[in-house]
Structure formats: C-alpha cells, structure tokens
Amino acid sequence: MAQYARTKGSIALITLTNPPVNALSAAVRKGITEAVARAFKDTRVKAVVLCGENGKFCGGADIREFAKAMSGPPLVPMIHAIEAGEKPVVAAIEEMALGGGLELALGCHYRVAHAKARLGLPEVTLGLLPAAGGTQRLPRLTGIPAALDLITTGRHISAQEALKLGIVDRVTEGNAVEAAVELALSVVGRPLAPRRLSNHATPLPADLDGVFEEVLVQVKRRARGAMAPVACAKAVRAAAELPYSRGLECERELMNTLFTSGQARALQYCFFAQRAAGKWSLPNGARWDNSRPRAVHTAGVIGLGTMGRGIAVCLVKAGISVVAVETEEKQLDSGRRAVRGMLERDAKRRGVTAPLHMITFTLSMQQLRDVDLVIEAVFEDMALKKSVFAELSRVCRPNALLCTNTSGLDVDELASVTDRPPLVVGMHFFAPAHVMKLLEVICGPRSSPETVATAMTLGKRLGKVSVAVGNCPGFVGNRMLKLYLDQAHFLLEEGASPEQVDQALEEFGFALGIFKVADLSGLDIGWRVRKAAGLIGPDVDPKFPSRHRQGRRYCPLPDLLCEQGRLGQKSGRGWYLYDSAGGKEARPDPAISSFLQEYRLRYGISARRITEQEVVERCVFVLANEGFRILEDGMAAAPEDIDMVYVFGYGWPRHRGGPMFHAAQVGLATVLQRLEFYHRQNPDIPHLQPSTLLRRLVGARSPPMQQWKQHIRSINSQL
Ligand SMILES: CC/C=C\CC(=O)SCCNC(=O)CCNC(=O)[C@H](O)C(C)(C)COP(=O)(O)OP(=O)(O)OC[C@H]1O[C@@H](n2cnc3c(N)ncnc32)[C@H](O)[C@@H]1OP(=O)(O)O
C-alpha cells in the first residue's frame, strides 16, 4: 500500500507502507501507481516526495512474491511513469534503498538520503539482476566501473559513498523527508529532462573491454559457476553499448533466464533460511521470542591460539571489553602482538582508532572474576577443558556464563564439572574466527533458555549467523565433515589424485577443494582427533597400517602423510607442495603421486578412472545423507539450519543452497538411488548406506523440505 497526503500546500507526500521493510509487493506497486497518477493530475500539486513508513524507504521487491505468479502493476512501467512525469519527484531515503527500492529512487528526479542510510542493488545475491531499469540507469549516472562494482557484488554503500558517486543529490543528518520536501519546493519549475537518467549517455571508460574482462575474472573467482554476476556484467555492458530502450530489453531477457533458474531459487532459499536459523526453539518450549538474553558488557577469552585470538578480536570489535588469559608469558606475548596487530589493521582499513584499550592480557584466571561471560578456547582436549571449567567455577561470579569453543567435545560433560550446568553452552567459532560468519551454538541438555538466548544474540552482535545445534560428537558441521573427508580419502585410494578431487569440488562451486582446505587447517588436527578416538595407537602396524578399523573401512593415507611431517601449509608440504612453510600457493606434488602409486601397489589396489560425477556425488550425497541422520537424531531443528552451517562455515556454494537443499533439487529418489549404488560398490563404508529418513521421504514421494520434519520419528530431539 501507499499513503497519500498533501503537505506545504503543493507537495504530494507518498508513503510506502508494508512493514517491516516496505518491500514493493503487488499492493505497494498498485498504491504507488495510483498515488503518483493522482499527484500528477492534482493541479494544486507542484512536486512529489516518495518516502517509506517507519523511517525506512524500501527494501526492494517483495522476495516472498517471487515464488508466486506475478500480480499487480509491474515495476518497470511504474518507474517509467514517474521519470516521464512533468512534476519533479524526490525520493526521501531513510535507512535503506535496496534493489527495486533503489531502482525506484533512480527513476525519481532527485534523491535525498539520511546520513545513516544504506543503498545498494543486492539482486545478485538472490540470483537475479536489477531488472527494473537499474542496470541501465545506474551506469548512466555513475559510469561503468562503479556500476559494475555495485551491481555484480550487490554490496551496500553508505549515504556518503552514494553522494560521492552521484547516486544521491543530498545527504542530511536531520529529517530526510523534510529535506526532500524542501528540495522539492526549490526545484519546482526547473526543466526535468536533464534529471531523467534514461536520457543520459553512459560515460565510457577508455578501455571498455579491459574493464569488463577484469570484472568477469573477478566474478568468476568470487563465486565459481554462479550465473547472476555474469548476467549482471552483460546487462551493464548493454548500457555501455546500446540505447536505453534496447538496453532495457537486454536486461529483461537476461532476467528471464535468471528468474526461473535453480540458482535463483537456491539463493532466495538461503536468504530466508539464514533468517529462519535465528528463530531457535528448544523441546522445553523456550524460543527466540520468549527467552530474554543477558546483557554482555565484558567477556573473558581463555587461550590465545588461532581461535582465541580471532574470538577476542570479534568481541572487541563488537564493543565488548575483553580479558584475555594465557598460561605462559611467551604465548601471552605472541597472542597480545597478534590480537593488537589484527585490531590495528582493521582500524586502519576503516579509518578509525584501534580500540586497544578494550582488551587486557593476563596470566591470571583471577582477572575473570567480574566478567559477564567467558569463552574457553584452549587445546581440544577433554581433560584440559574440564580443568579449565572447574577453575572457572571457582573464579567467576556465580551468574557468569561459561562457554566453550570446542569443535566437537561433549558440552554436557564439561558442564558437569562446574557449579552451574544451566549456564554452560557451546559457542563453536570457525577459523579465522574474526572472518568466518558461522557460529554453532551447542545447546547442552542442561543449558538454560537464557543461556542459549544470550549465546545466539551475542553471535548476532558479533556479525555471525548463529545456528542452534544439539550436543553430539562433532555437532552438525564437523560430524558431516568427517564423512565428506573420508570419501575424499577413499577416492584417493581408488585412483584419484588430490588435485582431481579438488578440481571436481571447485567446479561444483566449493570455494576450495577439500584437500586444499585440509592443508590450510593443518593435517595434524585430524590426526590428533583420530588418535583420541582410538583409531591410531600402538596396535597399528606402522609399516602396513590396517585399512579396516572399528568395524569399517579406514584410510590411513592422512596418517602416513603426518608421519612424514607433511602437515599442510604450515610445514610447506601436505597434499600439495608450497613454496615454503606457511606458503599459500598450492602446487601438485609429484611426490604425492608416487606415494599414492606405491600405496596402491602395497595394498594390491588397482587404480581405476574416477569421474568428476563420482567425486561430486560421493562427497556431496554423503553430506546430505548424514544431514538426514542429524535430523532424525534431533541434533538440528530443520534442514535449513544444516544448510546454513555448510554455507557459512564450510565454503559450500551458496548458489546451490546447501547440501539438504541440493539433495531436494537433485531429487531425493536420485540421491537414494546413487547412494545405494555406491554402497553396493563399497559395502564396508556404512555412511554410504542411505539413512532411514531419506528412505522414508522417498517412500512419501519426496515432500517439500518444509514437510520433512513430519516424517521424523525422533524421541530424543535436542532441538
Ligand atoms: C524486477 C525485479 C526488481 C527488483 C528486484 C529486487 O528488489 S530483489 C530484492 C532486493 N532487496 C534485497 O535483497 C534486500 C533484502 N533484505 C535485506 O537485505 C535485509 O532484510 C534488510 C532490508 C537490510 C534489513 O535487515 P535487518 O537485519 O534489519 O532485518 P532482516 O534481514 O531480519 O529482515 C526483517 C524481515 O524482513 C524480511 N524482508 C527483508 N527484505 C525483504 C524483502 N525484500 N522482501 C520480503 N521480505 C523481506 C525478512 O525476511 C525478515 O522477515 P522475518 O519474517 O522477520 O524473518
């Protein structure tokens, strides 16, 4: 809807009304169309101001309507009518002008923004392009390079940046609607033709081809296989080469292809899944909207290794005072230097002063006595963590929350050594913790609603996507990762090379192949975990380690690599070769190729040709299969939560939605059939055996994801 009012005698004020973000639903488009026609007809009206209710201009097209048949007036002619009108129209941009909202503003003759407003064309993040003239008007206003940047990345910009780029005419610290009304009064009678962006010629850079080539390289690197950024670049190219009306046709054709694509569906699914993940609930009835989080002003971080450093930086950047604790002077010193360096670099990038005063470094746990919450990030060892938690019980005030950054240990076992099990919760960050967006919040069976609410809210404050998960070994992400890695290792035994597996996964869209990721994380991490799990021990023959352990197939290849000192990037050699220890550029290593050949020879394995399809299916379907088991076990509340863990924590390609969404898109019956096929070939890999839930869903004719929960017969759900 849109409200119509007349102000200052001659200004029509049209207010978009569709909470929470005044999205351009069919009703809003109808309201604007009618209100603008009324204003143009009313002889008392000399100019028009467009604004949004509740201090928000417009969040763009109504994404919920994309899945339905189109109804109501389309955006393009509506915006054209505004631009072609004979009365000046001014957009008053408060809080946001995004997507169709910014396109609407670009169709207005003038734009005023509040200093805190954010502007952008984020359609690309939904698998689309700005198809209400945005790809044609913006380049005419800002020139090609800036338009390409905004449209292909979808990034939001500040009002100040918008002013510099010429996207807005004025920025005000005061009331933007009042400023827009003043501007409207002042421009009455001025010629409108120069203000119509569709009339402008597009300013062209000297090296047009070079600019586009560079952008295409960038977009392909950022999101391999994603269609929308490439289509965005093509549409902007049309603005450079074609008259406006033909450019608009090109924009429409490109949009038609994107609109019905699986990638657009996946990206829009991610948009809603990300928001749904924040709406957690527990079996005891506690929910995101009935549980109050505690205020967190001060926090302790124990352990200044890679994880602790990143966590401390996140907390300080969110305005939380931190007490960072280490056990020895040397570690404390190097931790202090690293944390300060990260804060200083970040502050320099943002042109502000580094908030170094907000963090203190100490060797004494006693300094934690007054903090609101502690995040333990010590070595992944249960006995060590238990001793830390027992000590925290003694030192911290009785109502302080105790959180662990364990990546897979039993949170309840840790809670049991404290005097406050309801105040204990897992907060599993991902490395590097100040960069990665995912936070798994592990709800122990005794974690109180207030504790879960505090951890979830704190995650959001740190800029993370917080996903509530149950307390089982590896939680959601690492429980699935283990099986994915196992498949990759088995493929090496059977004849693949690390680079072949990685290439297939990267072609699928993963940011990095699994072996590159393993090298980056350090191969010794998994080695230690396997030792702790009793998979490696004195009974294993060092010369001829068994390929069968704990009742199932086991691949000793990564252990053998670790024994050779090949620990990944940090040692300059892992599955790949690096220039030096800590080097980043992964090169295939002929030594690995010979090592694999010798290994196969020793075990009598005849290498076979492995297709890209097999690599992707085995790695990706095993992830989904374990996801179904996680749902059955009640360790994740919904398939959307599992998908968000993979998208934000494990480099899963967002344009494929997540492993569960992907399985649904491929077809559950196909996934079942392919898993059965691979399991027949590998009966000693139990995780290739299709899960009960997958079978049940296929038996129920593959219902939509929203109905999967109805087919789960979990008696012990933790979520
Ligand atoms: C011809 C095609 C022309 C145009 C195409 C487009 O315009 S596509 C849409 C482009 N716009 C966007 O991509 C903006 C999407 N929204 C956001 O980025 C954020 O929601 C926003 C606006 C920055 C606000 O962020 P905030 O953190 O304050 O709130 P939150 O994200 O939790 O959203 C609140 C609720 O609003 C719903 N919502 C947001 N935007 C839209 C939208 N465009 N359409 C429909 N619904 C939207 C969001 O889902 C939340 O709903 P809830 O039920 O509360 O979870």
The ligand as a Tripos MOL2 file, in Angstrom:
@<TRIPOS>MOLECULE
LIG
   55    57     1     0     0
SMALL
NO_CHARGES

@<TRIPOS>ATOM
      1 C1         12.0990   -6.7060  -11.2780 C.3       1 LIG1
      2 C2         12.9790   -7.0310  -10.0950 C.3       1 LIG1
      3 C3         13.2850   -5.8170   -9.3280 C.2       1 LIG1
      4 C4         13.8490   -5.8180   -8.1650 C.2       1 LIG1
      5 C5         14.4030   -6.9920   -7.5380 C.3       1 LIG1
      6 C6         14.6030   -6.7740   -6.0480 C.2       1 LIG1
      7 O1         14.3870   -5.7370   -5.5000 O.2       1 LIG1
      8 S1         15.0990   -8.1360   -5.2290 S.3       1 LIG1
      9 C7         15.1560   -7.5920   -3.5300 C.3       1 LIG1
     10 C8         16.3330   -6.7690   -3.2600 C.3       1 LIG1
     11 N1         16.3940   -6.4460   -1.8620 N.am      1 LIG1
     12 C9         17.1360   -7.1480   -1.0350 C.2       1 LIG1
     13 O2         17.8290   -8.0540   -1.3900 O.2       1 LIG1
     14 C10        17.0810   -6.7240    0.4060 C.3       1 LIG1
     15 C11        16.8420   -7.9150    1.2680 C.3       1 LIG1
     16 N2         16.7570   -7.5500    2.6730 N.am      1 LIG1
     17 C12        17.8290   -7.2820    3.4040 C.2       1 LIG1
     18 O3         18.9590   -7.2490    2.9700 O.2       1 LIG1
     19 C13        17.5890   -7.0320    4.8550 C.3       1 LIG1
     20 O4         16.4250   -7.6950    5.2320 O.3       1 LIG1
     21 C14        17.4630   -5.5410    5.2050 C.3       1 LIG1
     22 C15        16.4380   -4.8440    4.3430 C.3       1 LIG1
     23 C16        18.8280   -4.8730    5.0430 C.3       1 LIG1
     24 C17        17.0140   -5.4170    6.6860 C.3       1 LIG1
     25 O5         17.9060   -6.1500    7.5070 O.3       1 LIG1
     26 P1         17.5640   -6.4130    9.0430 P.3       1 LIG1
     27 O6         18.7170   -7.1610    9.6150 O.co2     1 LIG1
     28 O7         17.1520   -5.1530    9.6840 O.co2     1 LIG1
     29 O8         16.2660   -7.3390    9.0680 O.3       1 LIG1
     30 P2         16.0460   -8.7920    8.4840 P.3       1 LIG1
     31 O9         17.0070   -9.0840    7.4260 O.co2     1 LIG1
     32 O10        15.9630   -9.7380    9.6180 O.co2     1 LIG1
     33 O11        14.6220   -8.6380    7.7930 O.3       1 LIG1
     34 C18        13.4560   -8.3650    8.5740 C.3       1 LIG1
     35 C19        12.3020   -9.0930    7.9390 C.3       1 LIG1
     36 O12        12.0390   -8.5030    6.6560 O.3       1 LIG1
     37 C20        12.0060   -9.5230    5.6600 C.3       1 LIG1
     38 N3         12.4940   -8.9300    4.4100 N.ar      1 LIG1
     39 C21        13.5770   -8.1710    4.2570 C.ar      1 LIG1
     40 N4         13.6770   -7.7690    2.9970 N.ar      1 LIG1
     41 C22        12.6340   -8.2840    2.3360 C.ar      1 LIG1
     42 C23        12.1950   -8.2200    1.0010 C.ar      1 LIG1
     43 N5         12.8590   -7.5100    0.0600 N.pl3     1 LIG1
     44 N6         11.0780   -8.8910    0.6660 N.ar      1 LIG1
     45 C24        10.3950   -9.5920    1.5830 C.ar      1 LIG1
     46 N7         10.7580   -9.6820    2.8860 N.ar      1 LIG1
     47 C25        11.8690   -9.0330    3.2440 C.ar      1 LIG1
     48 C26        12.9310  -10.5980    6.2050 C.3       1 LIG1
     49 O13        12.6690  -11.8260    5.6060 O.3       1 LIG1
     50 C27        12.5890  -10.5680    7.6650 C.3       1 LIG1
     51 O14        11.3870  -11.2730    7.8150 O.3       1 LIG1
     52 P3         11.1060  -12.1250    9.1100 P.3       1 LIG1
     53 O15         9.8030  -12.7930    8.8480 O.co2     1 LIG1
     54 O16        11.0850  -11.1700   10.2430 O.co2     1 LIG1
     55 O17        12.2500  -13.0970    9.2260 O.co2     1 LIG1
@<TRIPOS>BOND
     1     1     2 1
     2     2     3 1
     3     3     4 2
     4     4     5 1
     5     5     6 1
     6     6     7 2
     7     6     8 1
     8     8     9 1
     9     9    10 1
    10    10    11 1
    11    11    12 1
    12    12    13 2
    13    12    14 1
    14    14    15 1
    15    15    16 1
    16    16    17 1
    17    17    18 2
    18    17    19 1
    19    19    20 1
    20    19    21 1
    21    21    22 1
    22    21    23 1
    23    21    24 1
    24    24    25 1
    25    25    26 1
    26    26    27 2
    27    26    28 1
    28    26    29 1
    29    29    30 1
    30    30    31 2
    31    30    32 1
    32    30    33 1
    33    33    34 1
    34    34    35 1
    35    35    36 1
    36    35    50 1
    37    36    37 1
    38    37    38 1
    39    37    48 1
    40    38    39 ar
    41    38    47 ar
    42    39    40 ar
    43    40    41 ar
    44    41    42 ar
    45    41    47 ar
    46    42    43 1
    47    42    44 ar
    48    44    45 ar
    49    45    46 ar
    50    46    47 ar
    51    48    49 1
    52    48    50 1
    53    50    51 1
    54    51    52 1
    55    52    53 2
    56    52    54 1
    57    52    55 1
@<TRIPOS>SUBSTRUCTURE
     1 LIG1         1 GROUP 0 **** ****
